Amino acid sequence: QVQLVESGGGLVQPGGSLNLSCSAPAHIFRVYTMGWYRQAPENQRDLVASVTSGGLTDYADSVKGRFTISRDNAKRLMYLQMNSLKPEETAVYYCNARFLFPSEVNEYWGEGTQVTVSS
């Protein structure tokens, strides 16, 4: 069973910052695209940002310029630096690892970490 472990969630005031991290096994981290998704109550789970094994990044339009995704391959850690947080970004944030095989997608999920943006 592949384990992705998130940390760094919590309560932050509007306009504040948080840094999330996610660890993954070496054989996953080495080749999988890693990403962060978030899901608020009664909403679907949406992509926030992703980074390929080669370092190419992608962001949801709503977080561009405020969030930064990065990965440290030596430490097998992925990060999400979140700045200027908004109350509507309160959600459970999930770490994801995804690999596209020729005929299927293989992916794993962490258990999630709660981010609450509130005064």
C-alpha positions as CSV (number, residue, x, y, z in Angstrom):
1,Q,0.0,0.0,0.0
2,V,1.4,3.3,-1.1
3,Q,1.3,6.0,1.6
4,L,1.3,9.7,0.9
5,V,1.5,11.7,4.0
6,E,0.5,15.4,4.2
7,S,1.3,17.9,6.9
8,G,1.1,21.6,7.5
9,G,-2.6,22.4,7.5
10,G,-4.3,24.5,10.2
11,L,-6.1,27.7,10.9
12,V,-4.9,30.9,9.3
13,Q,-6.4,34.4,9.0
14,P,-7.5,35.8,5.7
15,G,-4.4,37.1,3.9
16,G,-2.2,34.7,5.8
17,S,0.1,32.0,4.6
18,L,0.6,28.2,5.1
19,N,3.1,25.7,3.7
20,L,1.8,22.2,3.1
21,S,4.1,19.3,2.6
22,C,3.7,15.7,1.3
23,S,6.0,12.8,1.5
24,A,5.9,9.7,-0.8
25,P,7.9,6.5,-1.3
26,A,11.0,6.8,-3.4
27,H,9.7,4.7,-6.3
28,I,6.6,6.9,-6.5
29,F,8.3,10.2,-6.1
30,R,10.9,9.5,-8.7
31,V,8.6,9.2,-11.6
32,Y,5.1,10.3,-10.7
33,T,3.5,13.7,-11.2
34,M,2.7,15.1,-7.8
35,G,-0.1,17.4,-7.1
36,W,-2.4,19.1,-4.6
37,Y,-6.2,19.0,-4.8
38,R,-8.7,20.5,-2.5
39,Q,-12.3,19.7,-1.6
40,A,-14.7,21.9,0.4
41,P,-17.9,20.5,1.9
42,E,-20.4,19.6,-0.8
43,N,-18.0,20.5,-3.6
44,Q,-16.0,18.3,-6.0
45,R,-12.3,17.7,-5.5
46,D,-10.4,20.2,-7.7
47,L,-6.8,20.4,-8.8
48,V,-4.8,23.2,-7.1
49,A,-1.4,22.7,-8.5
50,S,0.8,19.9,-9.9
51,V,4.5,19.3,-10.6
52,T,6.0,16.7,-12.9
53,S,9.0,14.6,-12.1
54,G,10.9,17.0,-14.3
55,G,9.7,20.0,-12.5
56,L,7.1,21.4,-14.8
57,T,4.3,23.1,-12.9
58,D,0.6,23.8,-13.5
59,Y,-1.8,25.9,-11.4
60,A,-5.5,26.5,-11.2
61,D,-6.2,30.0,-12.4
62,S,-7.6,31.0,-9.0
63,V,-4.2,30.4,-7.3
64,K,-1.7,31.7,-9.8
65,G,0.6,34.3,-8.4
66,R,-0.3,33.3,-4.8
67,F,0.6,29.6,-4.5
68,T,3.8,27.9,-5.3
69,I,4.3,24.2,-5.8
70,S,7.8,22.6,-5.5
71,R,9.4,19.3,-4.9
72,D,12.6,18.2,-3.3
73,N,13.5,14.9,-5.0
74,A,16.3,14.1,-2.6
75,K,14.0,14.4,0.4
76,R,10.9,12.9,-1.4
77,L,8.9,15.9,-0.3
78,M,6.5,18.1,-2.3
79,Y,5.5,21.5,-1.0
80,L,2.6,23.9,-1.5
81,Q,3.4,27.5,-0.3
82,M,0.1,29.3,0.0
83,N,0.0,33.1,0.3
84,S,-2.8,35.6,0.6
85,L,-5.3,32.9,1.6
86,K,-9.0,33.6,1.2
87,P,-11.9,32.3,3.3
88,E,-13.3,30.5,0.3
89,E,-10.1,28.4,0.1
90,T,-11.1,26.6,3.3
91,A,-11.0,22.9,2.4
92,V,-9.3,19.6,2.9
93,Y,-6.2,19.6,0.8
94,Y,-5.1,16.3,-0.6
95,C,-1.7,15.1,-1.9
96,N,-1.9,13.1,-5.2
97,A,0.6,11.1,-7.1
98,R,-0.3,10.2,-10.8
99,F,1.4,8.3,-13.6
100,L,0.0,7.9,-17.1
101,F,0.6,4.4,-18.5
102,P,-0.2,3.8,-22.2
103,S,-3.6,2.4,-21.3
104,E,-4.4,3.5,-17.8
105,V,-3.8,6.1,-15.1
106,N,-2.3,5.0,-11.8
107,E,-2.8,7.3,-8.9
108,Y,-2.6,7.5,-5.1
109,W,-4.1,9.9,-2.5
110,G,-3.1,11.0,0.9
111,E,-5.7,11.3,3.7
112,G,-5.9,15.0,3.5
113,T,-5.1,17.9,5.7
114,Q,-7.6,20.6,6.8
115,V,-6.9,24.2,5.9
116,T,-9.2,26.7,7.5
117,V,-9.1,30.4,6.5
118,S,-11.0,32.4,9.0
119,S,-10.7,35.4,11.3
